[in-house]
C-alpha cells in the first residue's frame, strides 16, 4: 500500500470515528437535553430565529456544557478530517484531472471546512451567552454559515460520486470492450 493510500485510510478512519462519536453519543445527548430539539450542527437547511430560540431556551445547562465542551472539540477535528479525506478521494477518483479541477477538488472541501469552523464559532458565541442575550443577527449569521457549509459539502460529495461513477464506468467499459 502506498503512503498516499495509507494516509487516506488513516484520515478516513479518524473521520468516521469522530463522526460516529458525534452522531451516536454527543449530538443525541445534546438533543435529549433540549427536549428532543435538533442541535444546530444537524440542521443543513439552517434555522429560523424562532427555531434557534426554542433550542437555546430548551437546552439544559449540562447540554450547553456538552455542546461547548466535548462536541466543540470533536467538531474542531471533524471539518479538517472531512476536507482532507475528500481531497484525497477526489484526486483518486479523477486521476487525470487538470489543474483547474484539482483546485476545485481542494477548494470546495476546504470551503466547506472554513464555513463549518465559522458555524462552530457562531454557535459557540450563541451558547456562551444567556438565551435572551442572543441577537437575531447572531442567529442569522450562524444559520447562514450552516447553509453555506452544507451546500459546499454537498457539492464536494456530488463531485466524488461523479468521480466514482466515472471510474466504475471506465472499469466496466474496459472489461466489456
Backbone as CSV, one residue per row, in Angstrom:
resi,resn,N_x,N_y,N_z,CA_x,CA_y,CA_z,C_x,C_y,C_z
1,UNK,0.854,-1.176,0.000,0.000,0.000,0.000,0.901,1.240,0.000
2,UNK,0.594,2.177,-0.868,1.403,3.392,-0.966,1.188,4.291,0.251
3,UNK,2.112,5.222,0.417,1.995,6.179,1.518,0.740,7.019,1.413
4,UNK,0.372,7.366,0.177,-0.848,8.148,-0.041,-2.085,7.357,0.362
5,UNK,-2.112,6.089,-0.025,-3.253,5.238,0.321,-3.340,5.049,1.831
6,UNK,-2.202,4.848,2.457,-2.169,4.702,3.918,-2.690,5.977,4.600
7,UNK,-2.236,7.133,4.111,-2.679,8.407,4.675,-4.187,8.570,4.518
8,UNK,-4.704,8.202,3.332,-6.147,8.288,3.112,-6.901,7.449,4.136
9,UNK,-6.467,6.197,4.321,-7.212,5.308,5.211,-7.105,5.733,6.676
10,UNK,-5.982,6.312,7.058,-5.860,6.846,8.421,-6.823,8.018,8.596
11,UNK,-6.841,8.931,7.631,-7.771,10.068,7.685,-9.214,9.594,7.687
12,UNK,-9.522,8.650,6.812,-10.878,8.133,6.722,-11.315,7.505,8.052
13,UNK,-10.443,6.696,8.642,-10.777,6.052,9.923,-10.981,7.088,11.023
14,UNK,-10.117,8.093,11.059,-10.271,9.146,12.067,-11.566,9.914,11.845
15,UNK,-11.873,10.235,10.586,-13.106,10.961,10.271,-14.332,10.161,10.697
16,UNK,-14.357,8.895,10.342,-15.502,8.044,10.693,-15.629,7.902,12.205
17,UNK,-14.510,7.757,12.898,-14.546,7.629,14.358,-15.149,8.870,14.997
18,UNK,-14.664,10.042,14.595,-15.195,11.293,15.152,-16.676,11.433,14.808
19,UNK,-17.017,11.131,13.562,-18.413,11.220,13.132,-19.313,10.314,13.979
20,UNK,-18.894,9.084,14.172,-19.715,8.144,14.942,-19.869,8.581,16.394
21,UNK,-18.817,9.103,16.991,-18.929,9.592,18.374,-19.949,10.731,18.435
22,UNK,-19.876,11.638,17.460,-20.829,12.758,17.464,-22.265,12.273,17.220
23,UNK,-22.447,11.432,16.206,-23.794,11.021,15.815,-24.425,10.047,16.816
24,UNK,-23.601,9.202,17.424,-24.145,8.197,18.332,-24.110,8.618,19.794
25,UNK,-23.310,9.612,20.131,-23.159,9.979,21.542,-23.504,11.443,21.812
26,UNK,-22.656,12.364,21.372,-22.815,13.752,21.820,-24.055,14.437,21.258
27,UNK,-24.300,14.322,19.964,-25.460,15.010,19.391,-26.789,14.470,19.926
28,UNK,-26.960,13.147,20.082,-28.205,12.669,20.712,-28.357,13.159,22.166
29,UNK,-27.247,13.229,22.889,-27.332,13.729,24.261,-27.691,15.208,24.291
30,UNK,-27.134,15.975,23.373,-27.469,17.395,23.293,-28.945,17.552,22.944
31,UNK,-29.413,16.789,21.973,-30.822,16.842,21.591,-31.728,16.452,22.759
32,UNK,-31.367,15.399,23.458,-32.170,14.969,24.613,-32.208,16.047,25.691
33,UNK,-31.115,16.786,25.824,-31.069,17.832,26.852,-31.771,19.114,26.396
34,UNK,-32.308,19.097,25.175,-33.056,20.242,24.646,-34.472,19.798,24.263
35,UNK,-35.018,18.897,25.056,-36.382,18.398,24.830,-36.565,17.796,23.444
36,UNK,-35.509,17.153,22.922,-35.596,16.474,21.640,-35.362,17.353,20.429
37,UNK,-35.128,18.644,20.637,-34.856,19.534,19.503,-33.460,19.250,18.954
38,UNK,-33.304,19.383,17.638,-32.026,19.100,16.985,-31.002,20.191,17.286
39,UNK,-29.756,19.764,17.421,-28.648,20.701,17.581,-28.463,21.469,16.272
40,UNK,-27.831,22.625,16.361,-27.618,23.464,15.181,-26.830,22.739,14.095
41,UNK,-25.884,21.915,14.491,-24.992,21.227,13.551,-25.711,20.270,12.611
42,UNK,-26.866,19.809,12.993,-27.585,18.816,12.185,-28.825,19.413,11.519
43,UNK,-28.746,20.684,11.217,-29.831,21.375,10.501,-29.245,21.961,9.215
44,UNK,-29.014,21.126,8.201,-28.310,21.586,6.999,-29.005,22.728,6.272
45,UNK,-30.301,22.849,6.416,-31.036,23.930,5.756,-31.081,25.190,6.617
46,UNK,-30.351,25.168,7.732,-30.351,26.318,8.619,-31.524,26.297,9.576
47,UNK,-31.777,27.429,10.186,-32.826,27.511,11.189,-33.276,28.954,11.295
48,UNK,-34.536,29.090,11.669,-35.115,30.417,11.838,-34.767,30.952,13.225
49,UNK,-35.063,32.206,13.417,-34.839,32.802,14.738,-35.669,32.086,15.796
50,UNK,-36.921,31.782,15.485,-37.775,31.114,16.478,-37.274,29.701,16.779
51,UNK,-36.783,28.983,15.756,-36.243,27.643,15.991,-34.991,27.706,16.860
52,UNK,-34.128,28.664,16.589,-32.900,28.806,17.379,-33.233,29.167,18.817
53,UNK,-34.156,30.086,18.996,-34.524,30.499,20.359,-35.167,29.350,21.121
54,UNK,-35.993,28.560,20.443,-36.617,27.404,21.102,-35.545,26.425,21.571
55,UNK,-34.566,26.159,20.697,-33.490,25.236,21.080,-32.685,25.804,22.247
56,UNK,-32.270,27.064,22.147,-31.432,27.666,23.192,-32.157,27.734,24.527
57,UNK,-33.448,27.978,24.494,-34.235,28.052,25.730,-34.415,26.664,26.346
58,UNK,-34.627,25.660,25.497,-34.848,24.297,25.997,-33.567,23.623,26.465
59,UNK,-32.422,24.039,25.942,-31.152,23.375,26.235,-30.795,23.506,27.717
60,UNK,-30.550,22.379,28.362,-30.181,22.382,29.785,-28.742,22.862,29.957
61,UNK,-28.378,23.167,31.195,-27.006,23.578,31.488,-26.013,22.470,31.140
62,UNK,-26.376,21.214,31.432,-25.497,20.095,31.090,-25.357,19.946,29.572
63,UNK,-26.455,20.137,28.845,-26.411,20.074,27.392,-25.559,21.184,26.807
64,UNK,-25.674,22.377,27.384,-24.861,23.512,26.938,-23.383,23.220,27.185
65,UNK,-23.068,22.652,28.337,-21.670,22.315,28.651,-21.135,21.245,27.705
66,UNK,-21.966,20.253,27.390,-21.557,19.213,26.442,-21.327,19.806,25.053
67,UNK,-22.215,20.690,24.634,-22.099,21.323,23.318,-20.833,22.170,23.231
68,UNK,-20.586,22.979,24.256,-19.409,23.851,24.266,-18.115,23.096,24.559
69,UNK,-18.229,21.917,25.142,-17.055,21.135,25.522,-16.733,20.045,24.519
70,UNK,-17.155,18.840,24.819,-16.805,17.666,24.013,-17.246,17.824,22.551
71,UNK,-18.486,18.258,22.331,-18.970,18.408,20.949,-18.131,19.435,20.188
72,UNK,-17.806,20.531,20.843,-16.990,21.551,20.170,-15.608,20.992,19.817
73,UNK,-15.009,20.233,20.711,-13.682,19.666,20.434,-13.742,18.651,19.300
74,UNK,-14.758,17.807,19.308,-14.916,16.851,18.211,-15.119,17.587,16.888
75,UNK,-15.934,18.648,16.939,-16.236,19.391,15.726,-15.117,20.358,15.346
76,UNK,-14.075,20.392,16.118,-12.866,21.104,15.714,-12.020,20.200,14.815
77,UNK,-12.008,18.917,15.112,-11.251,17.962,14.290,-12.013,17.572,13.026
78,UNK,-13.313,17.433,13.139,-14.111,16.858,12.053,-14.029,17.596,10.716
79,UNK,-14.189,18.914,10.649,-14.152,19.576,9.332,-12.835,19.363,8.585
80,UNK,-11.729,19.426,9.289,-10.435,19.205,8.627,-10.312,17.761,8.156
81,UNK,-10.770,16.819,8.969,-10.714,15.411,8.580,-11.555,15.148,7.336
82,UNK,-12.753,15.716,7.292,-13.620,15.531,6.124,-12.973,16.152,4.894
83,UNK,-12.496,17.382,5.036,-11.905,18.075,3.886,-10.701,17.307,3.332
84,UNK,-9.814,16.892,4.203,-8.630,16.160,3.737,-9.000,14.822,3.111
85,UNK,-9.939,14.116,3.721,-10.387,12.835,3.175,-11.006,13.031,1.793
86,UNK,-11.826,14.064,1.653,-12.442,14.341,0.355,-11.406,14.713,-0.697
87,UNK,-10.415,15.505,-0.337,-9.378,15.879,-1.300,-8.650,14.632,-1.793
88,UNK,-8.242,13.767,-0.873,-7.580,12.514,-1.269,-8.490,11.700,-2.191
89,UNK,-9.765,11.561,-1.793,-10.699,10.740,-2.571,-10.962,11.345,-3.948
90,UNK,-11.085,12.668,-4.017,-11.318,13.320,-5.308,-10.114,13.169,-6.235
91,UNK,-8.923,13.304,-5.682,-7.727,13.120,-6.512,-7.647,11.689,-7.023
92,UNK,-8.067,10.715,-6.211,-8.075,9.321,-6.643,-9.165,9.097,-7.703
93,UNK,-10.352,9.704,-7.483,-11.476,9.491,-8.388,-11.248,10.123,-9.760
94,UNK,-10.440,11.175,-9.798,-10.145,11.871,-11.053,-8.623,11.946,-11.231
95,UNK,-7.983,10.824,-11.534,-6.518,10.798,-11.564,-5.879,11.670,-12.641
96,UNK,-6.589,11.950,-13.714,-6.004,12.736,-14.798,-6.579,14.153,-14.861
97,UNK,-7.119,14.607,-13.771,-7.743,15.936,-13.749,-6.701,17.022,-13.986
98,UNK,-7.124,18.074,-14.655,-6.246,19.210,-14.901,-6.116,20.090,-13.664
99,UNK,-5.308,21.116,-13.798,-5.042,21.996,-12.661,-6.289,22.695,-12.133
100,UNK,-7.162,23.161,-13.032,-8.382,23.852,-12.587,-9.262,22.910,-11.766
101,UNK,-9.395,21.671,-12.222,-10.200,20.695,-11.477,-9.557,20.390,-10.126
102,UNK,-8.254,20.266,-10.096,-7.562,19.991,-8.829,-7.754,21.130,-7.827
103,UNK,-7.775,22.354,-8.331,-8.045,23.492,-7.449,-9.450,23.371,-6.861
104,UNK,-10.421,23.001,-7.696,-11.791,22.799,-7.206,-11.839,21.648,-6.206
105,UNK,-11.088,20.574,-6.492,-11.079,19.415,-5.593,-10.525,19.774,-4.218
106,UNK,-9.668,20.768,-4.174,-9.152,21.232,-2.884,-10.029,22.350,-2.320
107,UNK,-10.485,23.234,-3.204,-11.199,24.421,-2.751,-12.578,24.161,-2.187
108,UNK,-13.327,23.283,-2.826,-14.702,23.047,-2.359,-14.704,22.402,-0.964
109,UNK,-13.971,21.302,-0.736,-13.940,20.746,0.625,-13.323,21.720,1.642
110,UNK,-12.297,22.469,1.227,-11.696,23.448,2.144,-12.704,24.539,2.488
111,UNK,-13.469,24.977,1.492,-14.509,25.983,1.751,-15.559,25.471,2.722
112,UNK,-15.955,24.212,2.552,-16.919,23.617,3.483,-16.349,23.603,4.899
113,UNK,-15.075,23.268,5.021,-14.437,23.249,6.343,-14.386,24.652,6.951
114,UNK,-14.037,25.643,6.140,-13.972,27.025,6.636,-15.332,27.457,7.167
115,UNK,-16.391,27.173,6.402,-17.722,27.570,6.869,-18.184,26.719,8.046
116,UNK,-17.700,25.488,8.161,-18.002,24.673,9.343,-17.349,25.304,10.577
117,UNK,-16.108,25.739,10.444,-15.441,26.403,11.568,-16.125,27.723,11.913
118,UNK,-16.572,28.445,10.900,-17.295,29.688,11.139,-18.615,29.391,11.850
119,UNK,-19.303,28.361,11.397,-20.538,27.931,12.061,-20.252,27.601,13.528
120,UNK,-19.192,26.825,13.774,-18.857,26.438,15.140,-18.612,27.659,16.021
121,UNK,-17.891,28.642,15.488,-17.604,29.861,16.262,-18.894,30.614,16.549
122,UNK,-19.759,30.714,15.554,-21.004,31.460,15.746,-21.969,30.734,16.679
123,UNK,-22.042,29.431,16.576,-22.867,28.655,17.509,-22.282,28.776,18.911
124,UNK,-20.959,28.679,19.018,-20.310,28.844,20.319,-20.628,30.185,20.949
125,UNK,-20.660,31.238,20.138,-20.995,32.569,20.655,-22.428,32.608,21.171
126,UNK,-23.334,31.925,20.483,-24.729,31.889,20.955,-24.858,31.090,22.249
127,UNK,-24.096,30.011,22.339,-24.172,29.163,23.534,-23.484,29.802,24.737
128,UNK,-22.587,30.732,24.487,-21.804,31.341,25.567,-22.566,32.415,26.332
129,UNK,-23.710,32.844,25.796,-24.497,33.873,26.477,-25.869,33.314,26.833
130,UNK,-26.570,34.019,27.677,-27.926,33.614,28.049,-28.820,33.678,26.807
131,UNK,-29.791,32.777,26.704,-30.656,32.756,25.514,-31.279,34.113,25.180
132,UNK,-31.654,34.870,26.183,-32.272,36.172,25.919,-31.277,37.200,25.382
133,UNK,-29.984,36.930,25.507,-28.959,37.846,25.015,-28.509,37.536,23.582
134,UNK,-29.016,36.448,23.030,-28.683,36.092,21.649,-29.497,36.994,20.724
135,UNK,-28.805,37.638,19.798,-29.487,38.564,18.888,-29.938,37.857,17.615
136,UNK,-30.851,38.501,16.930,-31.319,37.966,15.651,-30.162,37.896,14.655
137,UNK,-29.259,38.875,14.712,-28.097,38.866,13.802,-27.175,37.683,14.090
138,UNK,-26.993,37.344,15.367,-26.160,36.186,15.721,-26.753,34.919,15.129
139,UNK,-28.057,34.778,15.254,-28.746,33.592,14.745,-28.650,33.530,13.226
140,UNK,-28.905,34.646,12.569,-28.857,34.674,11.104,-27.452,34.351,10.591
141,UNK,-26.431,34.880,11.267,-25.048,34.626,10.840,-24.689,33.149,11.015
142,UNK,-25.084,32.559,12.125,-24.795,31.141,12.360,-25.541,30.271,11.361
143,UNK,-26.806,30.577,11.136,-27.607,29.797,10.201,-27.046,29.902,8.782
144,UNK,-26.614,31.094,8.390,-26.023,31.271,7.057,-24.766,30.421,6.892
145,UNK,-23.926,30.406,7.911,-22.716,29.582,7.849,-23.080,28.110,7.713
146,UNK,-24.118,27.683,8.424,-24.577,26.293,8.338,-25.028,25.955,6.925
147,UNK,-25.813,26.824,6.329,-26.342,26.573,4.985,-25.206,26.535,3.951
148,UNK,-24.272,27.478,4.051,-23.162,27.505,3.084,-22.278,26.278,3.264
149,UNK,-21.976,25.925,4.518,-21.197,24.710,4.786,-21.873,23.494,4.172
150,UNK,-23.163,23.362,4.397,-23.909,22.209,3.885,-23.920,22.184,2.367
151,UNK,-24.083,23.348,1.750,-24.083,23.419,0.289,-22.746,23.016,-0.297
152,UNK,-21.668,23.553,0.265,-20.334,23.204,-0.237,-20.022,21.727,-0.005
153,UNK,-20.406,21.199,1.134,-20.182,19.771,1.407,-20.960,18.910,0.414
154,UNK,-22.178,19.321,0.109,-22.987,18.583,-0.864,-22.313,18.592,-2.231
155,UNK,-21.809,19.739,-2.653,-21.105,19.828,-3.941,-19.896,18.893,-3.937
156,UNK,-19.134,18.896,-2.849,-17.949,18.032,-2.768,-18.330,16.557,-2.862
157,UNK,-19.386,16.167,-2.163,-19.789,14.762,-2.202,-20.367,14.380,-3.564
158,UNK,-21.068,15.289,-4.223,-21.566,15.018,-5.573,-20.391,14.858,-6.536
159,UNK,-19.384,15.729,-6.413,-18.188,15.575,-7.252,-17.568,14.202,-7.034
160,UNK,-17.474,13.775,-5.794,-16.900,12.468,-5.500,-17.752,11.341,-6.096
161,UNK,-19.057,11.435,-5.945,-19.931,10.405,-6.516,-19.796,10.348,-8.032
162,UNK,-19.699,11.499,-8.671,-19.494,11.523,-10.120,-18.161,10.873,-10.493
163,UNK,-17.131,11.159,-9.729,-15.825,10.552,-9.975,-15.847,9.043,-9.791
164,UNK,-16.533,8.599,-8.741,-16.644,7.156,-8.511,-17.425,6.491,-9.644
165,UNK,-18.515,7.117,-10.066,-19.310,6.570,-11.166,-18.477,6.516,-12.437
166,UNK,-17.697,7.555,-12.681,-16.832,7.609,-13.854,-15.805,6.476,-13.831
167,UNK,-15.194,6.272,-12.669,-14.194,5.194,-12.551,-14.838,3.830,-12.742
168,UNK,-16.004,3.629,-12.136,-16.693,2.344,-12.290,-17.092,2.105,-13.742
169,UNK,-17.587,3.146,-14.403,-17.977,3.008,-15.809,-16.759,2.688,-16.672
170,UNK,-15.661,3.364,-16.435,-14.435,3.101,-17.197,-13.965,1.673,-16.992
171,UNK,-14.030,1.214,-15.759,-13.617,-0.163,-15.456,-14.546,-1.158,-16.149
172,UNK,-15.838,-0.895,-16.075,-16.819,-1.774,-16.718,-16.606,-1.786,-18.233
173,UNK,-16.390,-0.594,-18.810,-16.201,-0.465,-20.251,-14.959,-1.206,-20.705
174,UNK,-13.865,-1.122,-19.951,-12.624,-1.816,-20.344,-12.778,-3.331,-20.260
175,UNK,-13.624,-3.815,-19.364,-13.846,-5.259,-19.268,-14.784,-5.770,-20.339
176,UNK,-15.722,-4.944,-20.745,-16.753,-5.377,-21.692,-16.543,-4.844,-23.105
177,UNK,-15.376,-4.253,-23.333,-14.959,-3.808,-24.645,-15.896,-2.999,-25.400
